[in-house]
Amino acid sequence: MKAARVVARRKIEFLEVPEPSPLKTGEVQIKLESLSICGSDIYLEYDAALPEEDYPFLPGAPMHECAGVVVDSRDPDYKAGQRVIAIPRDVAGMQEQIVQTADRLIKLPDWGELSEWVMCQHSGTALFSARQWGNPMGRKIAVLGQGGIGLTFTMIAEKQGAEQVVGIDLEEYRCRTSSDLGATHTINASNEDVLQAAEEITNGQMFDVVVDASGNPAGLGTAIDLVKEQGQIVSFSLVDPTLVTFDHRKWMAKNIQLNATVIAATEEPVQEIRDIVALKERGWIDPGVLKTHEMKFEDAQEAFEMYRLRQDEVIKIAMSF
C-alpha cells in the first residue's frame, strides 16, 4: 500500500509498505481517506533542522490528523463501514491504512465530507485549551496567531460570548478570515504596533486572556505584554525551548496565570475531539470552514510546502487518497 515519509529536511518520499498484519483483539483497521497537515508537522518535523540520524522518519510520519472508514475490526464497538477520526501512534498517518484501538478513535456521523470532519481533530485540541479560560462572558480575549488553531480559539470565544475577541497575525488574509469567523477586532502584526493597537482596542485595560497559538518562540513574551495584571495566558504553541525568552520579572510583577495546554499529555487525549465532533454535529461550530485547499496524497510535498510558506491564502489543507 502507498505511504509517504520525511527523509530529509523539507523532503518527502513515497514508498510501498506492507498492508497491516492480521488484527489482534481490540484492534481496528481503517482505510484512510482524508488527511490534514498540522502546524506541528511543519515546525517540529518537516521544517525542523534535525540531526541527520533522525532520518528517514517512520513510514507515514509526520501526520496525525486522519479520517477514514473501518474495513476490519476486532472491537465489537466498531463495525466495517463506520467512519472515524483516527489518531495514529507515532504520528505516522501518511499511509493508506492504519491499525488503531478504540482509545485513538472518534466515531463520525455518516453524513458530510470526511475532508471537513477531519478538521475536528485539531479543533478539538484547541477546545481542550479553551476550557482553561472558564466562562469568557464579558471578558476580553486576544489570540496570537490566526492559523487553523488560532481561528478555532477565535470561533469558540465568539460563540461563548466574549466581549472582545481580537485576532492577531502577520498575514492580512488570516486577519480577514478572523473577522469573518467572529473576531471583533484584528491586528496585523506585520504593519501595526501590536501593543499600541491593543491599548486602543481595550481603552488601556489590556486583555483578560491572551492565547498564544503563534508557533513563534517570541509569542509568550508578546502575550505577557498584552495581558492585564492578574490576567491569564493560555499557551498552546510548541516551539524550540532553546529559543524562548520572556521578561520573567514582568510575568511575576503582573501576577499572570500561565496555563500550558497539551491535550496529548492528558489521560484522555481524545475527549475534546469527541466533544467538538458532537458540537459540529448539532451545528454549534463547524471546523470544516477552515479547509481552504483539497489536494491529492501524491501532492504531499507540494502541500507541505504550501503550508510552510503560507501560499495561496492557505489555512488548512485536506489531502485525499
C-alpha positions, 0 to 999 in steps of 0.5 A: 500500500502507498505511504509517504515519509520525511527523509530529509529536511523539507523532503518527502518520499513515497514508498510501498509498505506492507498492508497491516498484519492480521488484527489482534483483539481490540484492534481496528483497521481503517482505510484512510481517506482524508488527511490534514497537515498540522502546524506541528508537522511543519515546525517540529518535523518537516521544517525542523533542522534535525540531526541527520540520524533522525532520518528517514522518519517512520513510514507515514510520519509526520501526520496525525490528523486522519479520517477514514472508514473501518474495513476490519475490526476486532472491537465489537464497538466498531463495525466495517463501514463506520467512519472515524477520526483516527489518531495514529501512534507515532504520528505516522498517518501518511499511509493508506491504512492504519491499525488503531484501538478504540482509545485513538478513535472518534466515531463520525456521523455518516453524513458530510465530507470526511475532508471537513470532519477531519478538521475536528481533530485539531479543533478539538485540541484547541477546545481542550485549551479553551476550557482553561479560560472558564466562562469568557462572558464579558471578558476580553480575549486576544489570540496570537496567531490566526492559523487553523488553531488560532481561528478555532480559539477565535470561533469558540470565544465568539460563540461563548460570548466574549466581549472582545475577541481580537485576532492577531497575525502577520498575514492580512488574509488570516486577519480577514478570515478572523473577522469573518469567523467572529473576531471583533477586532484584528491586528496585523502584526506585520504593519501595526504596533501590536501593543499600541493597537491593543491599548486602543482596542481595550481603552488601556485595560489590556486583555483578560486572556491572551492565547498564544497559538503563534508557533513563534518562540517570541509569542509568550513574551508578546502575550505577557505584554498584552495581558492585564495584571492578574490576567491569564495566558493560555499557551498552546504553541510548541516551539524550540525551548532553546529559543524562548525568552520572556521578561520573567520579572514582568510575568511575576510583577503582573501576577499572570496565570500561565496555563500550558495546554497539551491535550496529548499529555492528558489521560484522555487525549481524545475527549475534546475531539469527541466533544467538538465532533458532537458540537459540529454535529448539532451545528454549534461550530463547524471546523470544516470552514477552515479547509481552504485547499483539497489536494491529492496524497501524491501532492504531499510535498507540494502541500507541505510546502504550501503550508510552510510558506503560507501560499495561496491564502492557505489555512488548512489543507485536506489531502485525499487518497 
